[in-house]
Amino acid sequence: MKKELSIRLSRVRKALAAMDLDAVLITCPENRYYLSGFKAGDTGLAESSGCLLITRSENLLLTDGRYIEQAGKEAPLFSVAPYKKGAPPLLRRLFRDLGIDRCGYEPSFISCAMYRRIKKAVYPASLVDFGNLVFRMRSRKEPWEIERIEAAEQVAEEVFEEAVSSLRPGMTEKDVAFKILKGLHIKADGPSFSPIVASGPNSALPHAVPTNRKIRQGEPIVIDLGARLDGYCSDMTRTMFIGQPDDFTMHIYSVVKEAQEVAEAFIGEGVTGKDADGVARDVIKRHGLGKYFCHGLGHGVGVAIHEEPVLSFRNRKRLRSGMVVTVEPGVYVPGRGGVRLENMGVVDEGGLRIITSKKWYYDFGP
């Protein structure tokens, strides 16, 4: 992976030259991994495992004593710079020693408090908004990255198969979620996000948290899961049933399925996120359910479970080959329940190549 990291760092350095910057400070955990290979995650906004300081000629990974050995093994292109009293005092010294006067930073991934501390520590050097270059770089995947995402998806589907094969009335949502989590920790590096298992009226909550509610015959069970494997994520959703659902639920299921199929056939290189969202939304509106589709059609997947691009009415940017996106229309009727279906696909010149298995679908007719 050294070659790939070198190419990525070269692109960052070209941006430094173009923006007349001496360095950039990388604080987004996924960007940190993407540029260095350092896998440690942050446990919260105020609990970071480190940051990268990339200059015109130096690669530095700043971290504390907990991660020194790990950083040395996982980030071979970086020199590890340990700190004992946090990053700002070390940055003060590094800015002085390396002659850094203008440094880029990531506004979306630094707290106001930390920004103020760093700004005070490095004065009179200035901090400059670095923009979203690294996020854009991440949005287009190399073939080997797509292979890792596909491998993560295959594992997730194996775990999903095991979980749904054991579905019985009386099981709780937490029972199912525990089976999923156990399988993902055994077969992969863990989940790419906390799995959603939402039954009955809870399925009308797009980001429901599994509860002790017992699953009943005939009601929708929305199961949304993903695996993290070798640094990359997967994401899929199916709505399952034990027995036959009622007519209303079968209707909204058929509408969501139609919306997904239409969107998947439409998406390809050059299509905007807005238009991709629009074709699915139009199907749902045509059936009188438009007000119940309350989120965007999809999002990018890679080293993070949500990354660029975004398929929504807000995004007029065009999709490009190599992007991995989800297609996940949903209808959520408060008090009654909901349906969501989600696949991942790779954008290319020929359209959208679906990498999620076309399994666990129902055909309830028109």
MOTA-V988172 format. One record per backbone hydrogen bond with DSSP energy under -0.5 kcal/mol. CO is the residue of the C=O (numbers start at 1). NH is the residue of the N-H. Records with the same first field share a line. If there is no record, write none. Layout:
BEGIN
CO: NH ; NH
END
This chain:
BEGIN
1: 5
2: 6
3: 7
4: 8
5: 9
6: 10
7: 11
8: 12
9: 13
10: 14
11: 15
12: 16
13: 17
14: 18
15: 19
16: 21
17: 20
22: 56
23: 104
24: 26 ; 54
25: 27
26: 52
28: 32
29: 33
30: 34
31: 35
32: 36 ; 38
33: 37
37: 39
44: 47
47: 43 ; 44
51: 62
52: 26 ; 54
53: 55 ; 60
54: 24
58: 55 ; 60
59: 79
60: 53 ; 62
61: 81
62: 51
63: 83
64: 67 ; 68
67: 71
68: 72
69: 73
70: 74
71: 75
75: 78
79: 61
80: 82
81: 63
86: 90
87: 91
88: 92
89: 93
90: 94
91: 95
92: 96
93: 97
94: 98
95: 99 ; 100
99: 101
101: 126
102: 22 ; 23
103: 128
104: 25
105: 107 ; 130
106: 109
107: 110
111: 115
112: 116
113: 117
114: 118
115: 119
116: 120
117: 121
118: 122
119: 123
122: 125
126: 103
128: 105
130: 133
132: 136
133: 137
134: 138
135: 139
136: 140
137: 140
139: 141
142: 145 ; 146
143: 147
144: 148
145: 149
146: 150
147: 151
148: 152
149: 153
150: 154
151: 155
152: 156
153: 157
154: 158
155: 159
156: 160
157: 161
158: 162
159: 163
160: 164
161: 165
162: 166
163: 166
164: 167
168: 171
171: 215
172: 176
173: 177
174: 178
175: 179
176: 180
177: 181
178: 182
179: 183
180: 184
181: 185
182: 186
183: 187
184: 188 ; 190
190: 228
195: 197
196: 224
198: 222
199: 202
200: 203
201: 204
202: 205
204: 206
205: 208
211: 174
213: 173
215: 170
216: 219
220: 200
221: 223 ; 240
222: 198 ; 224
223: 238
224: 196
225: 236
226: 192 ; 193
227: 229 ; 234
228: 189
229: 232
232: 229
236: 225
237: 342
238: 223 ; 240
240: 221
241: 243
242: 218
246: 250
247: 251
248: 252
249: 253
250: 254
251: 255
252: 256
253: 257
254: 258
255: 259
256: 260
257: 261
258: 262
259: 263
260: 264
261: 265
262: 266
263: 267
268: 271
271: 319
272: 276
273: 277
274: 278
275: 279
276: 280
277: 281
278: 282
279: 283
280: 284
281: 285
282: 286
283: 287
284: 289
285: 288
289: 292
290: 293
292: 294 ; 332
297: 328
298: 311
299: 326
300: 307
302: 233
304: 302
307: 300
309: 300
310: 312
311: 297 ; 298
312: 315
314: 316
315: 274
317: 273
319: 270
320: 323
322: 141
323: 325 ; 347
324: 301
325: 345
327: 343
329: 341
331: 339
332: 334
333: 336 ; 337
337: 333
339: 331
342: 237
343: 327
344: 355 ; 356
345: 325 ; 347
346: 353
347: 322
348: 269 ; 351
351: 348 ; 353
352: 354
353: 346
357: 359
362: 364
END
